[in-house]
Amino acid sequence: MRNDVANRRRSFRALKILGILHITVVRTLMSSDLKNLTEKTAKLSIDPIYETNWCDMPAEIKLECIGKMKFNERLSLRCTAKAERSLVDSQKVEIDEGRFGEDNEQSTFVLLIDNKRYFVKDSKYMNDAFELLNYIKKVGDFKTLYFSLGFAVLFAVYERFHTDDGLFTAKEIEFSNGIFNTVVAVLRKIKNGVESIKLRYGGLDSDQLAGILAIPHVQNVSYWHIHDYEGTDSLHKVAQMWIDKNAKLGSTFQVSNYDDGSFAEFLEHLDDRILSKNEQRVRIRTNNADCHILLERGLNEISEIVDFPQYFRLKVISAEMKESEYDNDCKEWICIMDPEVSSDSDNSSEQSDDVHEYDD
Amino acid sequence: MSSTEQGTSSAAPAEPTTAPESAAAPEVPESFYYVHGKDKVVHKVSAGALQHSALIHGMISNLGYTEEQAKANPFPFENIDGDILQMVVDWCNQHKGKPTPPEDTNLPKQKEKLFDLVLAVNYLEIKELLTYCCKQVAMMVKGKSPEEIREIWMIPTDAEDEAAEKEAKKRAGKEAAGETAAAAGDAK
């Protein structure tokens, strides 16, 4: 079959070349310029007829070549024929960042690939962006998937993710704002393997936190944080979830809020598990003898940056960890949530510029 | 470049010139093996250079051939064109005992040879060269539209594929009918 196709292609190509030659010969004869015939035919730019070509390559070689192609070429190859499409789709490309947002009431979907190339789609209607997102989903795995949505389109996002069958692959998910239902709908469409979840919006309350804690990705993720949480119950609830699920070593949760009481509430709820406590840290035991949970407050000599909002970090640590091994630089982990919390204002503005680089 | 000479796989070839060696002379005499492609031109290649090919390396590792035995029994690769095998041998010699560079500038400039080289390298299991070749193949379509890619790589459209499939079925049907008729005629 492959030989048939190859032979047919060669015949097709040969006929095409003969056609070009025929036209040249007729035109040349009509002008009675026989002397230049040889010269003109010699100058014809004709691609060579390859004896062996792409279609003669076994699938594993094609896949190796596809793996070396840039994103645009993959998409082009994907459009050539059904067989090529299934090959391209079988080997996904890693997309550094997918940024799904809204700008001047236009949905915007921006892709950052190979750390230097942008693939931007601006469309008037939200559905166009969804279609593009679904298309990308078939050919790429997201490293970071970032949702920065205006409230006007949140319901549409929820509807789409709630009903869509496909699943995304993404290592890091970030919501810069949103509503609870949308966050849950999106998180439920992510395949296993999420390493980081960042929820950066106000308005998340206790009931919604319970809903988020029930999502398997949240239970298994290595790092997650909630920015500007409204209640004071997040710390003990997350710790309890980790205890119940026997969370893996290194699991980290960070939260910021403007209300007092989170630290005290944690002590109250987990009083029987406390191993050590002071103004800055509380260490509790879990049901796993190898693991403890350490709660840290974002307090240090730069008190003015941590008064409001308050920052907390929970971490599953080894039961063997000594107090001398504690991380005393809270600024470093606070900056993961709030990059602008830095004594170096120059660095802060650089980071901010980076974030908005592809919003244009 | 390694020298070659005309020969056959069955007859012992005349003495081919030795492939280029690295600047430092080896302390232990190096063993050599002989390969030929479709054109029967025999290439003398050192065991060190042949280590790039997992296939050949696996074949020779337990042979323990003497020089004479190796010369008398060149490995036949009838499915590889002579010029392609020459390119492979050259590459193996150039990269003998050296770390492979991230980019290879010695790949064939003629694109029509590239796919043949890819198939040969894949068959001979030369991983590094295969990686370079595949990158080169990918470069062929850099910045090209689907239509241009279809043209360069002669990829038939779905419609062409379907038409070819129909045609093949039709032909197979006719041939089967012809055979049946012939068999009936023979029976009479």
HADDOCK unambig.tbl for C-alpha pairs under 7 A between the chains (distance, minus, plus):
assign (segid A and resid 9 and name CA) (segid B and resid 154 and name CA) 6.63 0.50 0.50
assign (segid A and resid 50 and name CA) (segid B and resid 112 and name CA) 4.97 0.50 0.50
assign (segid A and resid 52 and name CA) (segid B and resid 115 and name CA) 5.90 0.50 0.50
assign (segid A and resid 52 and name CA) (segid B and resid 116 and name CA) 6.19 0.50 0.50
assign (segid A and resid 53 and name CA) (segid B and resid 115 and name CA) 5.89 0.50 0.50
assign (segid A and resid 53 and name CA) (segid B and resid 153 and name CA) 6.00 0.50 0.50
assign (segid A and resid 54 and name CA) (segid B and resid 153 and name CA) 5.40 0.50 0.50
assign (segid A and resid 55 and name CA) (segid B and resid 155 and name CA) 6.57 0.50 0.50
assign (segid A and resid 64 and name CA) (segid B and resid 134 and name CA) 6.38 0.50 0.50
assign (segid A and resid 65 and name CA) (segid B and resid 134 and name CA) 4.64 0.50 0.50
assign (segid A and resid 65 and name CA) (segid B and resid 135 and name CA) 6.20 0.50 0.50
assign (segid A and resid 65 and name CA) (segid B and resid 137 and name CA) 6.46 0.50 0.50
assign (segid A and resid 65 and name CA) (segid B and resid 138 and name CA) 5.55 0.50 0.50
assign (segid A and resid 66 and name CA) (segid B and resid 138 and name CA) 6.79 0.50 0.50
assign (segid A and resid 68 and name CA) (segid B and resid 135 and name CA) 5.50 0.50 0.50
assign (segid A and resid 68 and name CA) (segid B and resid 138 and name CA) 6.01 0.50 0.50
assign (segid A and resid 69 and name CA) (segid B and resid 138 and name CA) 5.33 0.50 0.50
assign (segid A and resid 73 and name CA) (segid B and resid 141 and name CA) 6.81 0.50 0.50
assign (segid A and resid 73 and name CA) (segid B and resid 142 and name CA) 6.25 0.50 0.50
assign (segid A and resid 73 and name CA) (segid B and resid 143 and name CA) 6.55 0.50 0.50
assign (segid A and resid 73 and name CA) (segid B and resid 144 and name CA) 6.87 0.50 0.50
assign (segid A and resid 76 and name CA) (segid B and resid 145 and name CA) 5.70 0.50 0.50
assign (segid A and resid 76 and name CA) (segid B and resid 146 and name CA) 4.53 0.50 0.50
assign (segid A and resid 77 and name CA) (segid B and resid 146 and name CA) 5.73 0.50 0.50
assign (segid A and resid 77 and name CA) (segid B and resid 149 and name CA) 6.76 0.50 0.50
assign (segid A and resid 79 and name CA) (segid B and resid 146 and name CA) 5.80 0.50 0.50
assign (segid A and resid 80 and name CA) (segid B and resid 146 and name CA) 5.30 0.50 0.50
assign (segid A and resid 80 and name CA) (segid B and resid 147 and name CA) 6.89 0.50 0.50
assign (segid A and resid 80 and name CA) (segid B and resid 150 and name CA) 6.05 0.50 0.50
assign (segid A and resid 80 and name CA) (segid B and resid 157 and name CA) 6.73 0.50 0.50
assign (segid A and resid 81 and name CA) (segid B and resid 157 and name CA) 5.67 0.50 0.50
assign (segid A and resid 81 and name CA) (segid B and resid 158 and name CA) 5.60 0.50 0.50
assign (segid A and resid 82 and name CA) (segid B and resid 158 and name CA) 6.61 0.50 0.50
